[in-house]
Amino acid sequence: MTTFGDRIRMTRLAVGISQKELAKKAGVSQGLIGQLESGRNQGSKYIVTIAKALNCPIEWLATGKGQMRGTPSTEILQAIANKPELMQLLRIAEPLAEYQLQAMIQMGQAFSEPEKPKRNGAKQK
């Protein structure tokens, strides 16, 4: 099950904006967005403005009930939310620079490629 902070982060990343951009759209501080996403702040009187800034239903953002409309792939985001390891990867990747993200993608692709056997029977990449 996702937390309020997880739903903010998932939706923000799905629409492709930074914490700073979300804060500006919602009329709050970037620090508040960071606190909400990390769970240091469990609720907010700004939930309506944050939901509007993210173009998602208030009920979904607050409770996780209903549909997360306005985002490209609800099913994928829900699957990510149900796997703590994937949420951890998102948290690690979120502050990285573009070149670092590209390196992570290349590593992930290398892990997903099947190993090819060598002629002498040993495995190689």
N, C-alpha and C positions, 0 to 999 in steps of 0.2 A: 504494500500500500504506500502511496506517495504522501509526502507531507505538503503543507501549504508552500513551503520554500522550494521543494522539488518541482511543484507545478508551476511556480513563477519561473524558475530556471529553465525548465523544459520548454515552456511556451516562448520565453524570451529567445532562447536559442533557435527554436523552430522558426520564428519570424525574422531571425538574423540581426538582432540588435544587441548592443552592449548594455551593461548595467547603467552606464552614464546616459546613454540614449533613452533607456526606459525611464530613468529618473526624471530626465528633462520632459518627456512626454507626459508623465504622470504628475509633474509638479512637486516631486519629493527629492530628497537628497540621494546621491549614489550610495552613501553609507547605509541609509535605511534599506535600500534594495539589497545590498550585500548582507545586512543583518537578517532580513527576511529569508533570503536564499540559504543562508548557512544555518538557520534555525535559532539564532541568538534572539530573534524577535519572533514570537509565535503568531502574532496577529497584527492587524493594522487597521486603523480607521480609514486608511487610504485604499482599501481593497477595491472600491468602485472605480476610482480613477486609474488604478493599476490595471484592472480588468479591461477598462475601455482602451487604455494605451496599448494593451496586448491584443485587443480585438478578440477577446474570449468571454464566455459567459461568467458572470460573477459567481453563480452557484458552483460551477465547475472549479473555478480558481479557489474558492473558499473551502469546498468540501470534497472535491474529486467526483461528485455525482453528476451524471449527465454527460454531454458530449463536449469535447474541447474543439469547438468550431473555429474557423479562421486560421487553421494551421494545415500544412500540407499532408501530414500523415498521422492521424490519431493512433492508428494501430501500432505503428512503429514506436511512437513515443510512449505508449502504454507498455509495450514489451520492454523497452529500455527501463522504464520506471520500476518494473517488476524484477529487475536483475540488479542487485546492489553493485555488482562488479562493473556493469556498464555505466551506472550512475557515477561510480568512482572515477571511471575513465573520463566522463564528461567534466567532472569537477577538476581533474588534473589538466585536461586539455583546454578548458575555457580561457585561462589567462595567457596561453602560449602565443608566440608570434607565428605568423603564417609559415615561415620556413620550418619551425618546429612541428607544426601540425602536419606539414607535408612529410616530414621524417617519420612521424608516428603512423601515418597512412601507409608509407612504404614498408615499415616494419610489420604492420598488420597484414599487408598483402603477402609479404614473405612468409609469415607464419601460416597463411591459408593455402599456400602452394604445396602440392604434394611433392614428397621427396622422390627424386629420380635415382634408380639403382645404378651403381657404377658397373663396369664390365666385370670386375673381379668379385662382385657380389656385395661390396661395401656400399653404404648409402652416401650420396652427395646431394648438394642443393640443386 
